[in-house]
């Protein structure tokens, strides 16, 4: 049982707060316990759970084989968060949080999701209230570091064109100076400049390789046709399909 939080304990709690959930394999992919492996990550999570700092719930409802960890009441109080964060995540939030945490921590490069406070501090020239916050910094093959916004596809086999239109709509709203309120126009203009400088992208996370390919083909078609092409990168998240569409529990 945890009586006093160590530096690593606090880092684990901050990690869970950042991504809303974690799993032993996700935590093991971070620098917090990376040298000790998945067993050490599981042991640390269970120890914090016994101490009341974390809770666990079924990653696949009805299947107790795999549990995810989320904040407990003690952590919510420590972080001065609403007690609601100590409740199990609802379906869409569970899927989205799993996708984001897996992509950021277990991908080809480590990506740290920016908290609202971090985004406000580092990008004061872009921040205004009312906008969604799910940003991170992405280093591309050209070595350019871009601000990236994550959009999670929870529609499964739904129409890819609607997902693409949602990205188009998000971008139009963020760069349209004319539609912005007077007090927000300078920051919207700054965001529009970022897009023009090719220093922004929308990162789409999906469970389906077929949807990734369909979107990429449409973007290629727009390039050939000379149409506007939104700055989108699509990634397939391992394991996301099973969280999105869990198999029925065994009887």
NUPA-785585 format. One record per residue: residue number from 1; chain; x, y, z of N, C-alpha, C in turn. Coordinates in steps of 0.1 Angstrom, whole numbers, padded with zeros to 4 digits, always signed. Example, Ala and Ser with C-alpha at 12.3 -4.5 7.8 and 13.67 -1.06 7.14 Angstrom:
// NUPA-785585
PT   resi   chain     n.X     n.Y     n.Z    ca.X    ca.Y    ca.Z     c.X     c.Y     c.Z
PT      1       A   +0132   -0057   +0078   +0123   -0045   +0078   +0132   -0033   +0078
PT      2       A   +0128   -0022   +0071   +0137   -0011   +0071   +0129   +0000   +0079
END
This chain:
// NUPA-785585
PT   resi   chain     n.X     n.Y     n.Z    ca.X    ca.Y    ca.Z     c.X     c.Y     c.Z
PT      1       A   +0008   -0012   +0000   +0000   +0000   +0000   +0009   +0012   +0000
PT      2       A   +0004   +0023   -0007   +0012   +0035   -0008   +0008   +0044   +0003
PT      3       A   +0018   +0047   +0012   +0016   +0056   +0023   +0019   +0070   +0020
PT      4       A   +0031   +0072   +0013   +0035   +0085   +0008   +0039   +0083   -0007
PT      5       A   +0035   +0093   -0015   +0038   +0092   -0029   +0053   +0094   -0032
PT      6       A   +0059   +0086   -0040   +0073   +0088   -0045   +0072   +0096   -0057
PT      7       A   +0083   +0101   -0062   +0084   +0108   -0075   +0078   +0100   -0086
PT      8       A   +0081   +0087   -0087   +0076   +0079   -0097   +0061   +0077   -0096
PT      9       A   +0056   +0075   -0083   +0042   +0074   -0081   +0034   +0086   -0086
PT     10       A   +0039   +0098   -0083   +0033   +0110   -0088   +0033   +0111   -0103
PT     11       A   +0044   +0107   -0109   +0046   +0107   -0124   +0035   +0097   -0130
PT     12       A   +0033   +0086   -0124   +0022   +0077   -0129   +0009   +0083   -0128
PT     13       A   +0006   +0089   -0117   -0007   +0096   -0115   -0009   +0107   -0125
PT     14       A   +0001   +0115   -0128   +0001   +0125   -0138   -0001   +0119   -0152
PT     15       A   +0005   +0108   -0154   +0004   +0101   -0167   -0011   +0097   -0169
PT     16       A   -0017   +0091   -0159   -0031   +0086   -0160   -0040   +0099   -0162
PT     17       A   -0037   +0109   -0155   -0045   +0122   -0156   -0044   +0127   -0170
PT     18       A   -0032   +0127   -0176   -0030   +0132   -0190   -0038   +0125   -0200
PT     19       A   -0038   +0111   -0199   -0044   +0103   -0209   -0058   +0097   -0206
PT     20       A   -0062   +0100   -0193   -0075   +0096   -0188   -0075   +0081   -0184
PT     21       A   -0066   +0073   -0190   -0065   +0059   -0186   -0051   +0054   -0190
PT     22       A   -0048   +0042   -0184   -0036   +0036   -0189   -0037   +0021   -0187
PT     23       A   -0028   +0013   -0193   -0027   -0001   -0191   -0012   -0004   -0188
PT     24       A   -0009   -0016   -0182   +0005   -0019   -0180   +0014   -0017   -0192
PT     25       A   +0009   -0022   -0203   +0017   -0021   -0216   +0019   -0007   -0220
PT     26       A   +0009   +0002   -0218   +0011   +0016   -0222   +0021   +0023   -0212
PT     27       A   +0019   +0021   -0199   +0028   +0027   -0190   +0042   +0022   -0192
PT     28       A   +0044   +0009   -0195   +0057   +0004   -0197   +0064   +0010   -0209
PT     29       A   +0057   +0016   -0218   +0063   +0022   -0230   +0068   +0036   -0227
PT     30       A   +0065   +0041   -0216   +0069   +0055   -0212   +0083   +0055   -0205
PT     31       A   +0088   +0066   -0203   +0101   +0067   -0196   +0099   +0065   -0181
PT     32       A   +0087   +0064   -0176   +0085   +0063   -0161   +0090   +0049   -0156
PT     33       A   +0086   +0039   -0163   +0091   +0025   -0159   +0097   +0017   -0171
PT     34       A   +0101   +0024   -0181   +0105   +0018   -0194   +0116   +0007   -0192
PT     35       A   +0125   +0009   -0183   +0136   +0000   -0181   +0132   -0013   -0173
PT     36       A   +0120   -0012   -0167   +0116   -0023   -0158   +0105   -0032   -0164
PT     37       A   +0099   -0028   -0175   +0090   -0036   -0183   +0076   -0036   -0178
PT     38       A   +0067   -0044   -0185   +0053   -0045   -0182   +0049   -0050   -0168
PT     39       A   +0057   -0060   -0164   +0054   -0066   -0150   +0056   -0055   -0139
PT     40       A   +0066   -0047   -0141   +0069   -0037   -0131   +0058   -0026   -0132
PT     41       A   +0053   -0023   -0144   +0043   -0013   -0146   +0030   -0018   -0139
PT     42       A   +0027   -0031   -0141   +0015   -0036   -0135   +0015   -0036   -0120
PT     43       A   +0027   -0039   -0115   +0029   -0039   -0100   +0027   -0025   -0094
PT     44       A   +0032   -0015   -0101   +0031   -0001   -0097   +0017   +0003   -0097
PT     45       A   +0010   +0000   -0108   -0004   +0004   -0109   -0013   -0003   -0098
PT     46       A   -0010   -0016   -0096   -0018   -0023   -0086   -0015   -0017   -0072
PT     47       A   -0003   -0013   -0069   +0001   -0007   -0056   -0007   +0006   -0054
PT     48       A   -0007   +0014   -0065   -0014   +0027   -0064   -0030   +0025   -0063
PT     49       A   -0034   +0014   -0069   -0048   +0011   -0067   -0052   +0007   -0053
PT     50       A   -0043   -0002   -0047   -0046   -0006   -0033   -0045   +0006   -0024
PT     51       A   -0037   +0016   -0027   -0036   +0028   -0019   -0047   +0038   -0021
PT     52       A   -0056   +0035   -0030   -0068   +0044   -0033   -0065   +0055   -0042
PT     53       A   -0053   +0055   -0049   -0050   +0066   -0058   -0055   +0063   -0072
PT     54       A   -0056   +0050   -0075   -0062   +0046   -0088   -0073   +0036   -0086
PT     55       A   -0081   +0035   -0097   -0091   +0025   -0098   -0090   +0017   -0111
PT     56       A   -0096   +0006   -0112   -0096   -0002   -0125   -0110   -0005   -0129
PT     57       A   -0111   -0008   -0142   -0124   -0012   -0147   -0121   -0020   -0160
PT     58       A   -0131   -0027   -0164   -0130   -0036   -0176   -0127   -0028   -0189
PT     59       A   -0116   -0031   -0196   -0114   -0024   -0208   -0124   -0028   -0219
PT     60       A   -0128   -0041   -0218   -0139   -0046   -0226   -0150   -0050   -0217
PT     61       A   -0161   -0042   -0216   -0172   -0045   -0206   -0176   -0059   -0206
PT     62       A   -0177   -0065   -0195   -0181   -0079   -0194   -0169   -0089   -0195
PT     63       A   -0157   -0084   -0198   -0145   -0092   -0199   -0136   -0088   -0189
PT     64       A   -0134   -0095   -0178   -0125   -0091   -0168   -0110   -0095   -0170
PT     65       A   -0107   -0100   -0182   -0094   -0105   -0185   -0084   -0093   -0186
PT     66       A   -0089   -0081   -0191   -0080   -0070   -0192   -0087   -0057   -0185
PT     67       A   -0080   -0051   -0176   -0085   -0040   -0169   -0077   -0027   -0173
PT     68       A   -0083   -0016   -0173   -0076   -0003   -0175   -0076   +0004   -0161
PT     69       A   -0067   +0013   -0160   -0066   +0021   -0147   -0070   +0035   -0150
PT     70       A   -0077   +0041   -0141   -0081   +0055   -0141   -0079   +0061   -0128
PT     71       A   -0081   +0074   -0126   -0079   +0081   -0114   -0088   +0076   -0103
PT     72       A   -0084   +0076   -0091   -0092   +0074   -0079   -0096   +0087   -0072
PT     73       A   -0104   +0086   -0062   -0108   +0098   -0055   -0096   +0106   -0049
PT     74       A   -0086   +0098   -0043   -0075   +0105   -0037   -0067   +0113   -0048
PT     75       A   -0065   +0107   -0059   -0058   +0114   -0070   -0066   +0126   -0075
PT     76       A   -0079   +0125   -0076   -0088   +0136   -0081   -0086   +0148   -0071
PT     77       A   -0086   +0144   -0058   -0085   +0155   -0048   -0071   +0161   -0049
PT     78       A   -0061   +0153   -0050   -0047   +0158   -0051   -0045   +0167   -0063
PT     79       A   -0051   +0164   -0074   -0050   +0172   -0086   -0060   +0183   -0087
PT     80       A   -0069   +0184   -0077   -0079   +0194   -0076   -0089   +0193   -0088
PT     81       A   -0093   +0181   -0091   -0102   +0178   -0102   -0115   +0174   -0097
PT     82       A   -0125   +0176   -0105   -0139   +0172   -0102   -0139   +0157   -0099
PT     83       A   -0146   +0153   -0088   -0147   +0138   -0085   -0152   +0129   -0096
PT     84       A   -0158   +0135   -0106   -0163   +0127   -0117   -0152   +0120   -0125
PT     85       A   -0140   +0125   -0124   -0128   +0119   -0131   -0125   +0106   -0125
PT     86       A   -0130   +0103   -0113   -0127   +0090   -0106   -0137   +0079   -0110
PT     87       A   -0147   +0082   -0119   -0156   +0073   -0123   -0151   +0065   -0135
PT     88       A   -0156   +0053   -0138   -0152   +0046   -0150   -0156   +0054   -0162
PT     89       A   -0148   +0052   -0173   -0151   +0060   -0185   -0162   +0054   -0193
PT     90       A   -0171   +0062   -0198   -0181   +0058   -0207   -0175   +0053   -0220
PT     91       A   -0183   +0046   -0228   -0178   +0039   -0240   -0169   +0048   -0249
PT     92       A   -0175   +0059   -0254   -0168   +0067   -0264   -0155   +0073   -0258
PT     93       A   -0156   +0077   -0245   -0144   +0083   -0239   -0133   +0072   -0236
PT     94       A   -0138   +0060   -0233   -0129   +0049   -0231   -0121   +0046   -0244
PT     95       A   -0129   +0045   -0255   -0123   +0042   -0268   -0113   +0053   -0272
PT     96       A   -0117   +0066   -0271   -0109   +0077   -0275   -0096   +0078   -0266
PT     97       A   -0098   +0076   -0253   -0086   +0076   -0244   -0076   +0065   -0247
PT     98       A   -0082   +0053   -0249   -0073   +0042   -0253   -0065   +0045   -0266
PT     99       A   -0072   +0050   -0276   -0066   +0053   -0289   -0055   +0063   -0287
PT    100       A   -0058   +0074   -0280   -0048   +0085   -0278   -0036   +0080   -0270
PT    101       A   -0039   +0073   -0259   -0028   +0068   -0251   -0019   +0058   -0258
PT    102       A   -0025   +0049   -0265   -0017   +0039   -0273   -0009   +0046   -0284
PT    103       A   -0015   +0055   -0291   -0008   +0062   -0302   +0003   +0070   -0297
PT    104       A   +0001   +0078   -0286   +0011   +0087   -0281   +0023   +0079   -0274
PT    105       A   +0019   +0069   -0267   +0030   +0062   -0258   +0036   +0050   -0265
PT    106       A   +0029   +0044   -0274   +0033   +0031   -0280   +0036   +0031   -0295
PT    107       A   +0036   +0043   -0301   +0038   +0044   -0315   +0053   +0044   -0319
PT    108       A   +0055   +0048   -0332   +0069   +0049   -0337   +0077   +0059   -0331
PT    109       A   +0071   +0069   -0324   +0079   +0079   -0316   +0070   +0083   -0305
PT    110       A   +0076   +0087   -0294   +0068   +0090   -0282   +0062   +0104   -0284
PT    111       A   +0050   +0106   -0281   +0043   +0119   -0283   +0036   +0122   -0270
PT    112       A   +0038   +0134   -0264   +0032   +0137   -0252   +0020   +0146   -0254
PT    113       A   +0008   +0141   -0251   -0004   +0149   -0252   -0003   +0162   -0243
PT    114       A   -0006   +0173   -0248   -0005   +0186   -0240   -0018   +0187   -0232
PT    115       A   -0016   +0190   -0219   -0027   +0193   -0211   -0033   +0207   -0215
PT    116       A   -0044   +0210   -0210   -0050   +0223   -0213   -0041   +0234   -0207
PT    117       A   -0036   +0232   -0195   -0027   +0242   -0189   -0014   +0244   -0197
PT    118       A   -0008   +0233   -0202   +0004   +0233   -0210   +0001   +0240   -0223
PT    119       A   -0010   +0237   -0230   -0013   +0244   -0242   -0015   +0259   -0240
PT    120       A   -0022   +0263   -0230   -0024   +0277   -0227   -0011   +0284   -0224
PT    121       A   -0001   +0277   -0218   +0011   +0283   -0214   +0020   +0284   -0227
PT    122       A   +0021   +0274   -0235   +0031   +0273   -0246   +0025   +0280   -0258
PT    123       A   +0012   +0281   -0259   +0006   +0286   -0271   -0005   +0297   -0268
PT    124       A   +0000   +0307   -0260   -0009   +0317   -0256   -0015   +0325   -0268
PT    125       A   -0007   +0326   -0278   -0011   +0333   -0290   -0022   +0326   -0298
PT    126       A   -0025   +0313   -0294   -0035   +0306   -0301   -0047   +0303   -0292
PT    127       A   -0045   +0304   -0279   -0056   +0299   -0270   -0067   +0309   -0268
PT    128       A   -0079   +0304   -0268   -0091   +0311   -0263   -0101   +0301   -0258
PT    129       A   -0109   +0305   -0249   -0118   +0296   -0243   -0128   +0290   -0253
PT    130       A   -0133   +0278   -0250   -0143   +0272   -0258   -0138   +0263   -0269
PT    131       A   -0125   +0262   -0271   -0120   +0253   -0282   -0116   +0240   -0276
PT    132       A   -0117   +0229   -0284   -0113   +0216   -0279   -0098   +0216   -0277
PT    133       A   -0093   +0208   -0267   -0079   +0207   -0265   -0075   +0193   -0265
PT    134       A   -0068   +0189   -0276   -0062   +0175   -0277   -0051   +0177   -0287
PT    135       A   -0041   +0184   -0283   -0029   +0187   -0291   -0017   +0181   -0286
PT    136       A   -0007   +0179   -0295   +0006   +0174   -0292   +0015   +0179   -0303
PT    137       A   +0028   +0177   -0301   +0038   +0182   -0311   +0043   +0170   -0319
PT    138       A   +0043   +0171   -0332   +0046   +0159   -0341   +0058   +0163   -0350
PT    139       A   +0069   +0156   -0349   +0081   +0158   -0357   +0079   +0149   -0370
PT    140       A   +0078   +0156   -0381   +0076   +0149   -0394   +0089   +0144   -0400
PT    141       A   +0088   +0136   -0411   +0099   +0131   -0418   +0109   +0142   -0423
PT    142       A   +0103   +0154   -0425   +0111   +0165   -0429   +0118   +0172   -0418
PT    143       A   +0116   +0167   -0405   +0122   +0172   -0393   +0115   +0185   -0388
PT    144       A   +0105   +0189   -0395   +0097   +0200   -0390   +0088   +0196   -0379
PT    145       A   +0088   +0203   -0368   +0079   +0200   -0357   +0066   +0208   -0359
PT    146       A   +0055   +0201   -0359   +0042   +0207   -0361   +0032   +0205   -0349
PT    147       A   +0024   +0215   -0347   +0013   +0214   -0338   +0003   +0205   -0344
PT    148       A   -0001   +0195   -0337   -0011   +0185   -0342   -0023   +0184   -0333
PT    149       A   -0035   +0183   -0339   -0047   +0180   -0332   -0052   +0166   -0335
PT    150       A   -0055   +0159   -0324   -0059   +0145   -0326   -0075   +0144   -0327
PT    151       A   -0079   +0137   -0337   -0093   +0134   -0339   -0094   +0118   -0339
PT    152       A   -0103   +0113   -0331   -0104   +0098   -0330   -0117   +0094   -0337
PT    153       A   -0115   +0085   -0346   -0127   +0079   -0354   -0133   +0068   -0345
PT    154       A   -0145   +0071   -0340   -0153   +0061   -0332   -0164   +0055   -0340
PT    155       A   -0165   +0058   -0353   -0176   +0054   -0361   -0174   +0040   -0367
PT    156       A   -0162   +0034   -0365   -0160   +0021   -0370   -0160   +0020   -0385
PT    157       A   -0169   +0012   -0390   -0170   +0010   -0404   -0179   +0021   -0411
PT    158       A   -0182   +0032   -0404   -0190   +0043   -0409   -0183   +0049   -0421
PT    159       A   -0190   +0058   -0427   -0185   +0065   -0440   -0173   +0073   -0437
PT    160       A   -0162   +0071   -0445   -0150   +0078   -0444   -0151   +0093   -0448
PT    161       A   -0161   +0095   -0457   -0162   +0109   -0462   -0168   +0118   -0452
PT    162       A   -0176   +0113   -0442   -0181   +0121   -0431   -0170   +0124   -0422
PT    163       A   -0160   +0115   -0420   -0149   +0118   -0411   -0140   +0129   -0417
PT    164       A   -0138   +0128   -0430   -0130   +0138   -0437   -0137   +0151   -0437
PT    165       A   -0150   +0152   -0439   -0158   +0164   -0438   -0157   +0170   -0424
PT    166       A   -0157   +0162   -0414   -0155   +0167   -0400   -0142   +0174   -0398
PT    167       A   -0131   +0168   -0404   -0118   +0175   -0404   -0118   +0188   -0411
PT    168       A   -0124   +0188   -0423   -0125   +0200   -0431   -0133   +0211   -0423
PT    169       A   -0143   +0207   -0416   -0151   +0217   -0409   -0143   +0222   -0397
PT    170       A   -0136   +0213   -0390   -0128   +0218   -0379   -0118   +0228   -0383
PT    171       A   -0111   +0226   -0395   -0101   +0235   -0400   -0107   +0248   -0404
PT    172       A   -0119   +0248   -0410   -0125   +0260   -0415   -0129   +0269   -0403
PT    173       A   -0134   +0262   -0392   -0137   +0270   -0380   -0125   +0276   -0373
PT    174       A   -0114   +0269   -0374   -0102   +0274   -0367   -0094   +0285   -0374
PT    175       A   -0096   +0286   -0388   -0089   +0296   -0396   -0097   +0307   -0401
PT    176       A   -0110   +0306   -0399   -0119   +0317   -0405   -0119   +0329   -0396
PT    177       A   -0112   +0339   -0399   -0111   +0351   -0392   -0124   +0359   -0392
PT    178       A   -0131   +0358   -0404   -0143   +0366   -0406   -0154   +0361   -0397
PT    179       A   -0154   +0348   -0394   -0165   +0342   -0386   -0162   +0343   -0371
PT    180       A   -0150   +0346   -0367   -0146   +0347   -0353   -0151   +0360   -0347
PT    181       A   -0153   +0359   -0333   -0157   +0371   -0326   -0145   +0381   -0327
PT    182       A   -0148   +0394   -0325   -0138   +0404   -0326   -0126   +0401   -0317
PT    183       A   -0129   +0397   -0304   -0118   +0395   -0295   -0109   +0383   -0298
PT    184       A   -0115   +0373   -0306   -0107   +0361   -0309   -0100   +0362   -0322
PT    185       A   -0103   +0372   -0330   -0097   +0373   -0344   -0082   +0373   -0345
PT    186       A   -0075   +0380   -0336   -0060   +0379   -0337   -0055   +0365   -0335
PT    187       A   -0061   +0357   -0326   -0056   +0344   -0323   -0060   +0334   -0334
PT    188       A   -0072   +0337   -0340   -0076   +0329   -0352   -0067   +0331   -0364
PT    189       A   -0063   +0344   -0365   -0053   +0347   -0376   -0040   +0341   -0374
PT    190       A   -0035   +0340   -0361   -0023   +0333   -0358   -0024   +0318   -0362
PT    191       A   -0035   +0312   -0359   -0037   +0298   -0362   -0037   +0297   -0377
PT    192       A   -0044   +0306   -0385   -0044   +0305   -0399   -0030   +0306   -0405
PT    193       A   -0022   +0315   -0399   -0008   +0316   -0403   +0000   +0303   -0401
PT    194       A   -0003   +0296   -0390   +0004   +0284   -0387   +0001   +0273   -0398
PT    195       A   -0012   +0273   -0402   -0016   +0264   -0413   -0009   +0267   -0426
PT    196       A   -0009   +0280   -0429   -0003   +0284   -0442   +0012   +0281   -0442
PT    197       A   +0019   +0281   -0430   +0033   +0278   -0429   +0036   +0263   -0429
PT    198       A   +0025   +0255   -0430   +0026   +0240   -0430   +0032   +0236   -0416
PT    199       A   +0027   +0242   -0406   +0032   +0238   -0392   +0020   +0234   -0384
PT    200       A   +0010   +0228   -0390   -0001   +0223   -0383   -0006   +0210   -0390
PT    201       A   -0011   +0200   -0383   -0018   +0189   -0389   -0029   +0184   -0381
PT    202       A   -0038   +0177   -0387   -0048   +0169   -0380   -0044   +0155   -0380
PT    203       A   -0043   +0149   -0369   -0040   +0134   -0368   -0053   +0126   -0365
PT    204       A   -0056   +0118   -0375   -0068   +0110   -0374   -0064   +0096   -0369
PT    205       A   -0070   +0091   -0358   -0068   +0078   -0353   -0080   +0069   -0356
PT    206       A   -0078   +0058   -0363   -0089   +0049   -0367   -0085   +0035   -0363
PT    207       A   -0095   +0026   -0363   -0093   +0012   -0360   -0092   +0004   -0373
PT    208       A   -0095   +0010   -0384   -0096   +0003   -0397   -0086   +0007   -0408
PT    209       A   -0077   -0002   -0412   -0068   +0001   -0423   -0075   +0005   -0436
PT    210       A   -0088   +0000   -0438   -0095   +0003   -0450   -0099   +0018   -0450
PT    211       A   -0103   +0023   -0438   -0107   +0037   -0437   -0094   +0046   -0439
PT    212       A   -0083   +0042   -0434   -0071   +0050   -0436   -0068   +0051   -0451
PT    213       A   -0069   +0040   -0458   -0065   +0039   -0472   -0075   +0048   -0480
PT    214       A   -0088   +0047   -0476   -0098   +0055   -0484   -0096   +0070   -0482
PT    215       A   -0092   +0074   -0470   -0090   +0088   -0468   -0077   +0093   -0476
PT    216       A   -0067   +0084   -0476   -0054   +0088   -0483   -0057   +0089   -0498
PT    217       A   -0065   +0080   -0503   -0068   +0080   -0517   -0076   +0093   -0521
PT    218       A   -0085   +0097   -0512   -0092   +0109   -0515   -0083   +0121   -0514
PT    219       A   -0074   +0122   -0505   -0064   +0133   -0504   -0056   +0133   -0517
PT    220       A   -0051   +0122   -0521   -0044   +0121   -0534   -0052   +0126   -0546
PT    221       A   -0065   +0122   -0546   -0073   +0127   -0557   -0074   +0142   -0557
PT    222       A   -0075   +0148   -0545   -0076   +0163   -0544   -0064   +0170   -0549
PT    223       A   -0052   +0163   -0546   -0039   +0169   -0550   -0039   +0169   -0566
PT    224       A   -0043   +0158   -0572   -0043   +0157   -0586   -0053   +0167   -0593
PT    225       A   -0064   +0169   -0586   -0075   +0178   -0591   -0072   +0192   -0588
PT    226       A   -0061   +0195   -0581   -0058   +0209   -0577   -0068   +0215   -0567
PT    227       A   -0074   +0206   -0559   -0084   +0211   -0549   -0076   +0213   -0536
PT    228       A   -0083   +0220   -0526   -0077   +0222   -0513   -0075   +0209   -0506
PT    229       A   -0064   +0207   -0500   -0061   +0195   -0493   -0058   +0198   -0478
PT    230       A   -0066   +0193   -0469   -0064   +0196   -0455   -0052   +0188   -0450
PT    231       A   -0044   +0194   -0440   -0032   +0187   -0435   -0035   +0176   -0426
PT    232       A   -0038   +0164   -0432   -0043   +0152   -0424   -0033   +0141   -0425
PT    233       A   -0030   +0135   -0414   -0023   +0122   -0413   -0031   +0112   -0406
PT    234       A   -0032   +0100   -0412   -0041   +0090   -0406   -0033   +0078   -0401
PT    235       A   -0036   +0073   -0389   -0029   +0062   -0383   -0039   +0052   -0378
PT    236       A   -0036   +0039   -0380   -0044   +0028   -0375   -0038   +0024   -0361
PT    237       A   -0046   +0024   -0351   -0042   +0022   -0337   -0044   +0007   -0334
PT    238       A   -0033   +0000   -0331   -0034   -0015   -0327   -0043   -0017   -0315
PT    239       A   -0052   -0026   -0316   -0061   -0030   -0305   -0073   -0021   -0304
PT    240       A   -0074   -0010   -0311   -0086   -0001   -0310   -0099   -0008   -0315
PT    241       A   -0098   -0017   -0325   -0110   -0023   -0330   -0116   -0031   -0319
PT    242       A   -0108   -0039   -0311   -0114   -0047   -0301   -0120   -0039   -0289
PT    243       A   -0115   -0027   -0287   -0121   -0018   -0277   -0134   -0012   -0282
PT    244       A   -0134   -0009   -0295   -0145   -0003   -0301   -0157   -0013   -0303
PT    245       A   -0153   -0025   -0307   -0163   -0036   -0309   -0159   -0048   -0301
PT    246       A   -0161   -0048   -0288   -0157   -0060   -0280   -0165   -0072   -0283
PT    247       A   -0159   -0084   -0283   -0167   -0096   -0285   -0176   -0098   -0274
PT    248       A   -0188   -0105   -0276   -0197   -0108   -0265   -0190   -0116   -0254
PT    249       A   -0193   -0114   -0242   -0187   -0121   -0231   -0190   -0136   -0232
PT    250       A   -0181   -0145   -0229   -0183   -0159   -0229   -0193   -0163   -0219
PT    251       A   -0202   -0172   -0222   -0212   -0176   -0212   -0207   -0187   -0204
END
